[in-house]
Amino acid sequence: MGGQRYVVFLLLLVCAMPVLAEDQVIVNSQDWRDVYSGVLYGELSETPAKFLVSTKHSTIILYSIPTDRDEVLIVTNRGVPFIAGYESILQSRGYANADEIRTDNGNLELLERLEGVRKFIVLDDAYGYNAISVAPYAAISKSYVVFANKNNIDDVVDVLQDKDPESVMIYGQVDRVVKDELAQFNPETINKRNRFENNIEIVNRYLELNPTKQVILTNGEFIEQSLMTGADPIVFLGRENVPEVVREFIDTAEIDVGILIGNELVNSATFVRRALGISVFVKFAQGARQPTGSIAQVEDLDRFPMPTYDLAIEITSIVYNKATGALEVTYHNPTGLAEYFKSTITIRDGIEVVVIGDERAVFLDKNEYKTIVYRVDVDGNPLQFESDELSGDAFVVFGESPQSLENQYQKTFSIDIIEVLDDAQIEIKGLYYDKVTGSFYVIVENIGKVDAYISAELIDIIVNDQPLTVGSADVLKLGPGKTGKIQIEVEMDEQDFLDNAEIRVRAYYGERELSRVKITEETLPLEFKSSLGRYVIYGIVILLILLLLFFLGTKKKCPHCGYKNPRGRKTCLHCGKPFKQQPGHPGHGHHKVAHKPAHHKAPAHPKAPAHKPHHGHPHHKK
């Protein structure tokens, strides 16, 4: 009886002991998604987590990790680690229980290891800044961030089904197939017009759980340890300018303190401090971990870079046209990303100063040149300059959307004076979508007497539930009286077609290719046409040409006169001579050999040829 009690006591003791789990996580990967997932995994499992930022950093970081850690989990990307065999390095440094796992998709593989988490935030890893935006909310709400796109959504759904989600949130823009597959979990969606408005919305969700007057200021371009803890919400600043929606939030939310991570955004943070009156502290370094001399050293923060989306703009030409009384400013977007901008231009003629500008943000497509014509100043007065010398300053704010003009461009310039009339005249005649090419086609007619250069835009069409302005990649040159089509590539599906019963079309045109100073607009119903029939006709024509070339290229050339005869001829059409027999075929010219039936035997004459026929005489029988 006593032995049974002893066994029961041991079983109870074992059950009462905590399960041995990792008490330190180190991420060894050059992929930001692994770094982010590893640090968030540590936060949700209440385990300290660190990450490598370089090969050299692999040993420096160990000075900040005690060797008495019972279990160190090393998360290593199988394809792009910083260090090969990092587990052995830790063991040589005194970490007895270092366990290295090699991952292909660290985000999902760490989720499978994570116990007890049933809240999830799903976002597209194409927009890395969104992951930074939601990190504090994910930490305090005990939610795991899942990266999903059209390529891995099946794997994501399988893992989520195993986890039996309590809640799923879709944050930011994701592929339509992602939304369709996640519909089974009844997700909540946060997807405003731009990343700044999305950020403010998730900060408000954070404040509902943890009211605070202190925020972290950053721009979502790197991972740093304090961004992931959930101690404070993250508010995005622009690189060089603070968007209006951010100013309004900081003011209305009564934020008192901002902690700026890194010193790249000092200008924006200074504006926040001066304009909105909050205290701003800058965190830009940490104490040195590697043993040095008696004087304490500092190191840069451990920051892992995120994907960046660099926008740019430039002014390539500014002229004052006396013939029209207008300032013509040509803007150029040298990047592969579309953007919006607003300008303020100050003009000096030696006597007075005139200020002009854009009332609304202007769309500028990737790699596009666009000329904006300014005819009045900010008070609505017509521009009239009599001086022969004009100069000015341009201040341009630009960004990915009209509400997120976070970047700045400034230029001082002299203004050329010209006197040119533009007589180009066009009309927008129609619009249709071709599902075969995945493109819109804008039909335009030149109703003027001069050549016209034309580009086109579709304004605020709805694609994947988001308003989008898209422009043509090329400029069409159209002669007087001619009609042409301008192609605008847009990938759309059936739901998008339902969301766009009518489409607003805008055309920029003019006599000069880089100074299309005229604008016309039309709102047109969405129609469909297919180029499939045209491609079928093209295919048939090409096939006929290939067949003709084949027959023409395989004619028989007469060895006597050189004439090219049709295939299958045995005599030349030109000289009448027979073609040479192929080797192995006896006979003269066109004569054929008459073969005997198999049951006949040749005459028993010793000199008679075995197979030579005897014309005019019956065969001898044996």
C-alpha positions in Angstrom: 0.0 0.0 0.0 2.8 2.3 0.9 4.5 1.7 -2.4 1.4 2.7 -4.3 1.2 5.9 -2.4 4.8 6.6 -3.3 4.1 6.1 -7.0 1.1 8.4 -6.9 3.1 11.0 -5.1 5.8 10.9 -7.8 3.2 11.2 -10.6 1.6 14.2 -8.9 5.1 15.8 -8.5 5.9 15.3 -12.2 2.6 16.8 -13.2 3.2 19.8 -11.0 6.6 20.5 -12.5 6.6 23.1 -15.3 7.2 21.8 -18.8 10.8 22.6 -19.9 10.6 25.3 -22.6 12.9 27.7 -24.2 13.9 30.8 -22.1 15.7 32.6 -24.9 15.0 33.0 -28.6 17.7 34.1 -31.1 16.7 34.7 -34.8 19.5 33.9 -37.3 18.0 35.1 -40.6 18.5 37.7 -43.2 14.7 37.7 -43.9 12.8 40.4 -42.0 9.7 38.1 -41.8 11.7 35.6 -39.7 13.0 38.4 -37.5 9.6 39.9 -36.9 7.9 36.5 -36.3 10.7 35.4 -33.9 10.5 38.5 -31.8 6.7 38.4 -31.7 6.8 34.7 -30.8 9.0 35.6 -27.9 6.6 38.3 -26.7 3.6 36.0 -26.9 5.4 33.2 -25.2 6.9 35.5 -22.6 10.4 34.6 -23.7 13.2 37.1 -24.3 14.0 37.3 -28.0 16.9 38.8 -29.9 17.9 38.9 -33.6 21.1 39.1 -35.6 21.7 42.1 -37.9 25.0 41.0 -39.4 27.6 38.2 -39.4 29.8 40.1 -36.9 26.8 40.7 -34.7 26.5 36.9 -34.0 29.1 37.0 -31.3 28.6 40.6 -30.0 24.9 39.8 -29.2 26.0 36.9 -26.8 27.5 39.4 -24.4 23.9 40.5 -23.6 22.6 36.9 -23.1 23.5 35.1 -19.8 25.0 31.7 -20.3 22.8 30.2 -17.6 19.8 30.1 -20.0 18.3 26.6 -19.7 17.0 26.4 -23.3 18.1 28.7 -26.2 16.0 28.4 -29.3 17.8 29.4 -32.5 15.5 30.2 -35.4 17.6 29.9 -38.5 16.4 30.5 -42.1 17.4 27.5 -44.1 18.3 29.6 -47.2 19.6 32.9 -45.9 21.1 32.7 -42.4 23.7 35.1 -41.2 25.8 32.3 -39.6 26.1 28.7 -40.6 26.2 26.3 -37.6 25.3 28.9 -35.1 24.2 26.2 -32.6 27.8 25.0 -32.2 29.1 28.6 -31.6 26.6 29.0 -28.7 27.6 25.6 -27.3 31.3 26.7 -27.4 30.4 29.8 -25.5 28.9 27.9 -22.6 25.2 27.6 -23.6 24.6 24.0 -22.8 21.1 23.6 -24.2 21.1 25.4 -27.6 18.5 24.0 -30.0 18.5 25.2 -33.6 15.5 24.8 -35.9 15.9 25.5 -39.6 12.8 27.0 -41.3 11.5 27.6 -44.8 8.6 29.7 -43.6 9.4 30.9 -40.1 6.2 32.8 -39.8 3.9 29.7 -40.0 6.4 27.3 -38.4 6.7 29.4 -35.3 2.9 29.7 -35.2 2.6 26.0 -35.1 4.9 25.8 -32.1 3.0 28.5 -30.3 0.4 27.3 -27.8 -2.7 29.1 -26.5 -2.9 31.9 -29.1 -6.3 32.1 -30.9 -6.3 35.7 -32.1 -4.7 36.6 -35.4 -3.9 39.6 -37.5 -3.4 38.8 -41.2 -1.6 41.1 -43.6 0.4 41.0 -46.8 4.1 40.9 -46.4 4.5 43.1 -49.5 3.8 46.0 -47.1 6.3 45.6 -44.4 5.3 48.8 -42.6 1.9 47.3 -41.8 3.6 44.7 -39.7 5.4 47.4 -37.7 2.1 49.3 -37.3 0.2 46.4 -35.7 3.1 45.1 -33.5 2.2 46.8 -30.2 -1.5 46.0 -30.6 -0.6 42.3 -31.4 1.6 42.1 -28.3 -1.0 43.4 -25.8 -4.0 41.7 -27.4 -2.1 38.4 -27.6 -2.5 38.2 -31.3 -0.1 36.5 -33.8 0.6 38.3 -37.0 0.3 36.1 -40.1 1.7 37.0 -43.5 -0.7 35.9 -46.3 -0.7 36.3 -50.1 -2.2 34.5 -53.0 0.8 32.1 -53.1 0.6 30.8 -49.5 -3.0 31.3 -48.5 -3.8 27.6 -48.6 -1.1 26.9 -46.0 -2.3 29.8 -43.9 -5.8 28.5 -43.9 -4.7 25.0 -42.9 -2.7 26.4 -39.9 -5.5 28.7 -38.8 -8.1 25.9 -38.9 -5.9 23.8 -36.6 -5.7 26.8 -34.2 -9.5 27.3 -34.1 -9.4 31.1 -34.2 -11.3 33.2 -31.7 -10.8 36.3 -33.9 -9.2 37.2 -37.2 -8.4 40.7 -38.4 -7.3 41.6 -41.9 -5.1 44.7 -41.8 -4.3 46.8 -44.9 -4.6 45.7 -48.5 -4.4 42.0 -49.3 -5.1 39.9 -52.4 -8.8 39.2 -53.1 -8.2 35.4 -52.9 -6.9 36.0 -49.4 -10.1 37.8 -48.4 -12.2 35.1 -50.0 -10.4 32.2 -48.3 -10.4 34.0 -44.9 -14.2 34.7 -45.1 -14.9 31.4 -43.3 -13.4 33.0 -40.1 -15.7 36.1 -40.2 -12.7 38.5 -40.2 -12.8 42.1 -39.2 -11.0 44.4 -41.7 -9.0 47.6 -41.3 -8.3 49.1 -44.7 -8.5 52.8 -45.0 -7.2 54.9 -47.8 -3.5 54.8 -46.9 -1.0 53.4 -44.3 -1.2 56.5 -42.1 -5.0 56.2 -41.6 -4.7 52.5 -41.1 -2.0 53.2 -38.4 -4.2 55.7 -36.6 -7.1 53.1 -36.5 -4.9 50.4 -35.0 -3.5 52.9 -32.4 -7.1 53.7 -31.4 -7.7 50.0 -30.9 -4.6 49.9 -28.7 -5.7 52.8 -26.6 -9.0 51.0 -25.9 -7.0 48.3 -24.2 -4.3 50.4 -22.7 -4.9 54.1 -22.4 -1.7 56.1 -22.5 -0.4 59.6 -23.3 2.9 58.3 -24.6 3.6 57.0 -28.2 6.6 55.7 -30.2 7.3 57.8 -33.3 8.8 55.9 -36.3 8.0 55.3 -40.0 7.9 51.5 -40.3 11.2 51.0 -42.1 13.0 48.9 -39.5 12.5 46.5 -36.6 13.8 47.5 -33.2 13.2 45.6 -29.9 11.1 48.4 -28.2 8.7 48.5 -31.2 7.6 44.9 -30.5 7.0 45.0 -26.7 3.6 46.6 -26.7 4.6 49.0 -24.0 3.6 52.0 -26.2 1.6 52.3 -29.5 3.4 53.3 -32.7 2.5 56.4 -34.6 3.9 56.8 -38.1 5.7 60.1 -39.0 6.5 61.0 -42.6 10.2 61.0 -43.6 10.2 64.8 -44.1 6.7 65.9 -43.6 3.9 65.0 -41.1 0.7 64.1 -42.9 -2.4 66.0 -41.8 -4.2 62.9 -40.4 -1.2 62.3 -38.0 -1.3 65.9 -36.8 -5.0 65.7 -36.1 -4.6 62.5 -34.2 -1.8 63.7 -31.9 -3.7 66.8 -31.2 -7.1 65.3 -30.5 -5.8 62.2 -28.6 -3.9 64.6 -26.2 -0.6 62.8 -26.6 2.0 64.3 -24.2 5.2 62.4 -25.0 6.7 61.0 -28.2 9.7 58.6 -28.2 11.5 58.9 -31.5 13.4 55.7 -32.5 16.4 56.5 -34.5 17.5 60.0 -35.6 16.5 59.9 -39.3 13.1 61.5 -38.5 14.4 64.3 -36.4 13.0 67.0 -38.7 9.5 65.5 -38.6 9.7 65.0 -34.8 10.9 68.6 -34.4 7.8 69.8 -36.3 5.6 67.7 -34.0 7.2 69.2 -31.0 6.9 72.8 -32.1 3.6 72.7 -33.9 1.7 70.4 -31.5 3.5 71.1 -28.2 4.4 67.6 -27.1 7.7 66.5 -25.6 9.9 64.4 -27.9 12.7 62.2 -26.7 15.1 60.5 -29.1 16.4 56.9 -28.7 19.3 56.4 -31.0 21.9 54.3 -29.2 22.5 51.6 -26.5 25.3 50.8 -24.1 28.2 48.8 -25.6 28.0 45.1 -25.0 31.5 44.1 -26.0 34.1 44.6 -23.2 36.2 47.7 -23.9 38.3 50.1 -21.9 37.4 52.1 -18.8 35.4 54.6 -20.7 31.9 53.5 -21.4 31.1 53.2 -25.1 27.8 53.2 -26.9 26.6 51.2 -29.9 23.9 51.8 -32.5 20.5 50.3 -31.8 20.0 46.8 -33.1 17.7 47.6 -36.1 16.7 45.2 -38.9 15.8 46.9 -42.2 12.3 46.5 -43.7 11.4 46.7 -47.3 11.3 50.4 -48.3 9.3 52.1 -51.0 11.3 55.1 -52.3 9.3 57.7 -54.0 10.9 60.7 -55.9 9.8 63.7 -57.9 11.6 66.4 -59.9 10.7 69.5 -61.8 12.3 69.3 -65.3 10.9 72.5 -66.8 9.3 75.8 -65.7 8.3 78.4 -68.3 6.0 81.4 -68.4 4.0 81.5 -71.6 3.1 85.0 -72.6 0.7 83.9 -75.3 -1.5 82.2 -72.7 -0.6 84.1 -69.5 0.2 80.8 -67.8 3.0 79.2 -65.9 3.8 75.7 -67.3 5.5 73.4 -64.9 6.6 69.9 -66.0 7.0 67.3 -63.2 8.7 63.9 -63.6 8.3 60.8 -61.5 11.6 58.9 -62.0 10.5 55.8 -60.0 8.5 52.7 -60.7 5.8 53.7 -58.2 2.8 56.0 -58.7 2.5 59.0 -56.4 0.6 62.2 -55.6 1.9 65.7 -55.1 1.0 69.2 -54.2 3.1 72.3 -55.0 3.5 75.7 -53.7 5.5 78.0 -56.1 6.7 81.4 -55.3 7.5 83.7 -58.3 9.6 86.8 -58.3 9.8 89.4 -61.1 12.0 92.0 -59.4 9.0 94.0 -58.3 6.5 91.8 -56.6 6.1 88.2 -55.3 3.3 86.0 -56.5 2.4 82.6 -55.0 0.6 79.8 -56.9 -0.1 76.2 -56.0 -2.3 73.1 -56.3 -5.6 73.1 -54.5 -5.7 69.3 -54.6 -3.1 66.5 -54.8 -2.2 65.6 -58.4 -1.6 62.1 -59.6 1.7 61.3 -61.2 2.1 57.8 -62.6 5.3 55.8 -62.5 8.0 57.2 -64.9 5.6 59.8 -66.1 6.1 63.4 -67.3 3.2 65.7 -66.6 2.8 69.4 -67.3 0.6 71.4 -64.9 -0.7 74.8 -66.1 -1.1 77.5 -63.5 -3.2 80.6 -64.8 -4.0 82.3 -61.5 -2.4 82.9 -58.1 -3.6 81.7 -54.8 -6.1 84.6 -54.6 -7.5 83.8 -58.0 -5.8 86.8 -59.8 -4.6 86.1 -63.4 -0.9 85.8 -63.8 0.6 88.8 -65.6 4.4 89.3 -65.7 6.0 92.0 -67.8 9.6 91.5 -66.6 12.0 89.7 -68.9 13.6 88.0 -65.8 11.6 85.7 -63.6 12.8 83.4 -60.8 11.2 81.4 -58.1 11.1 78.7 -55.5 9.2 75.4 -55.6 8.1 73.5 -52.5 6.5 70.1 -53.3 5.1 67.6 -50.9 4.4 64.1 -52.3 3.5 60.6 -51.2 1.7 57.4 -52.0 -1.8 58.8 -51.6 -3.4 62.3 -51.4 -3.7 61.9 -47.6 0.0 60.8 -47.1 2.2 63.4 -48.6 5.2 62.6 -46.3 8.1 63.6 -48.6 9.4 67.0 -49.6 11.1 68.4 -52.7 12.5 71.9 -53.0 14.1 73.8 -55.9 15.1 77.3 -56.7 15.0 78.1 -60.4 15.0 80.8 -63.1 11.9 80.8 -65.3 12.1 80.8 -69.1 9.8 83.0 -71.0 8.1 81.7 -74.2 5.2 82.7 -76.5 3.6 79.6 -77.9 0.0 78.9 -78.7 -1.2 75.3 -78.5 -3.9 74.5 -81.2 -4.3 70.8 -80.4 -7.9 69.6 -80.1 -9.1 66.1 -79.2 -12.3 64.4 -78.0 -12.6 61.2 -75.9 -14.9 59.0 -78.0 -15.2 55.8 -75.9 -13.8 53.3 -73.4 -13.8 49.5 -73.2 -12.0 46.7 -71.3 -10.4 43.8 -73.0 -10.2 40.7 -70.8 -7.8 39.0 -73.1 -5.1 41.7 -72.7 -6.2 42.8 -69.2 -6.3 46.4 -70.3 -8.6 49.4 -70.8 -8.6 51.1 -74.1 -9.5 54.8 -74.4 -10.6 55.8 -77.8 -9.6 59.4 -78.8 -10.1 61.5 -81.9 -7.9 64.4 -83.1 -10.5 67.0 -84.2 -7.9 69.7 -84.7 -5.6 70.7 -87.5 -2.2 69.8 -85.9 -0.7 66.7 -84.5 -1.6 66.0 -80.9 0.3 64.1 -78.2 -2.1 62.4 -75.8 -1.9 60.4 -72.5 -4.8 59.2 -70.4 -5.8 58.4 -66.9 -8.6 56.5 -65.2 -9.6 58.3 -62.0 -10.5 56.4 -58.8 -11.5 53.1 -60.3 -12.2 50.4 -57.7 -9.8 47.5 -57.8 -9.8 45.0 -55.0 -12.1 47.3 -53.0 -9.6 50.2 -53.2 -9.9 53.4 -55.2 -7.0 53.6 -57.7 -5.9 56.1 -60.3 -3.9 54.5 -63.2 -2.3 56.1 -66.3 -1.2 55.0 -69.7 2.4 53.8 -70.1 2.9 55.5 -73.4 2.0 58.8 -75.1 0.0 58.5 -78.3 0.8 60.8 -81.3 -2.3 61.3 -83.4 -2.5 63.2 -86.7 -5.4 65.5 -87.6 -8.7 63.7 -88.3 -7.3 60.4 -87.0 -8.8 58.1 -84.3 -6.6 56.1 -82.0 -6.6 54.0 -78.9 -4.6 54.4 -75.6 -3.9 51.3 -73.6 -4.0 51.3 -69.8 -3.1 48.0 -68.2 -5.2 47.1 -65.1 -5.7 43.6 -63.8 -9.3 43.2 -62.8 -11.8 40.4 -61.9 -15.5 40.0 -62.1 -16.2 41.8 -58.7 -14.1 44.8 -59.9 -16.3 45.0 -63.0 -19.4 45.2 -60.8 -17.8 48.0 -58.8 -17.1 50.1 -61.9 -20.3 50.7 -63.8 -19.0 54.1 -64.9 -15.4 55.3 -65.2 -14.0 58.8 -65.1 -11.5 59.3 -67.9 -9.0 62.2 -68.1 -6.8 63.0 -71.1 -3.7 65.3 -71.1 -2.8 66.5 -74.6 -1.0 69.2 -76.5 1.3 69.9 -79.5 4.4 69.3 -77.5 5.1 65.7 -76.2 6.5 66.8 -72.9 4.2 69.8 -72.4 0.7 68.4 -72.7 -0.9 71.5 -71.3 -4.5 70.8 -72.1 -7.0 68.5 -70.2 -10.3 67.0 -71.1 -12.5 64.6 -69.1 -15.4 62.3 -69.7 -17.4 59.8 -67.5 -18.2 56.8 -69.6 -20.0 53.4 -69.0 -17.8 50.3 -68.7 -18.0 48.2 -71.9 -16.3 45.1 -73.0 -14.6 44.1 -76.3 -12.4 41.1 -77.0 -9.3 41.0 -79.1 -9.5 37.2 -79.2 -11.0 37.2 -82.7 -8.3 39.4 -84.0 -5.6 37.1 -82.6 -7.3 34.1 -84.2 -7.2 35.9 -87.6 -3.5 36.8 -87.0 -2.8 33.1 -86.2 -4.5 31.9 -89.4 -2.6 34.4 -91.5 0.7 33.4 -89.9 -0.1 29.7 -90.4 -0.9 30.2 -94.1 2.3 32.2 -94.6 4.3 29.4 -93.0 2.7 26.8 -95.2 3.4 28.9 -98.3 7.0 29.3 -97.3 7.3 25.6 -96.7 6.0 24.7 -100.2 8.0 27.4 -101.9 11.1 26.5 -100.0 10.9 22.8 -101.0 10.5 23.0 -104.8 12.5 20.6 -107.0 15.4 22.1 -108.8 16.1 20.6 -112.2 19.8 19.3 -112.4 19.9 20.1 -116.1 18.5 23.6 -116.5 18.1 24.7 -112.9 14.3 25.4 -113.2 12.4 25.1 -109.9 9.6 22.6 -110.3 6.7 21.9 -108.0 7.1 19.1 -105.5 6.2 15.7 -106.8 7.2 16.3 -110.4 9.3 13.5 -112.2 10.2 15.5 -115.3 11.2 19.2 -115.6 8.4 21.5 -116.8 11.0 23.7 -118.5 13.3 21.3 -120.4 11.3 18.1 -120.2 14.1 15.9 -119.0 13.5 13.3 -116.3 14.9 13.9 -112.8 17.7 11.5 -111.8 16.5 8.3 -110.1 17.3 7.7 -106.5 20.1 5.2 -105.9 18.9 1.6 -105.6 16.2 1.9 -108.3 17.1 0.2 -111.6 15.7 1.0 -115.0 16.1 3.7 -117.6 14.5 7.0 -117.0 10.8 6.6 -116.4 10.7 2.8 -117.2 9.5 0.6 -114.4 10.6 -2.9 -113.6 7.9 -5.5 -113.9 8.2 -8.0 -111.1 6.9 -11.5 -111.5 4.4 -13.1 -109.1 6.1 -15.0 -106.3 4.9 -18.5 -107.6 6.5 -18.1 -111.1 10.1 -19.2 -111.7 12.6 -17.6 -114.1 13.4 -19.4 -117.4 16.1 -22.1 -117.1 18.4 -20.5 -119.6 21.9 -19.9 -118.2 22.4 -16.6 -119.9 19.0 -15.1 -119.4 18.7 -12.3 -116.8 16.8 -13.4 -113.8 14.3 -10.6 -113.9 14.4 -9.3 -117.4 11.0 -9.5 -119.1 10.6 -10.9 -122.7 8.3 -8.5 -124.6 6.0 -10.1 -127.1 6.6 -13.7 -126.0 4.8 -15.8 -123.4 6.8 -17.0 -120.5 8.1 -20.6 -120.7 6.7 -23.1 -118.3 8.8 -25.7 -116.7 
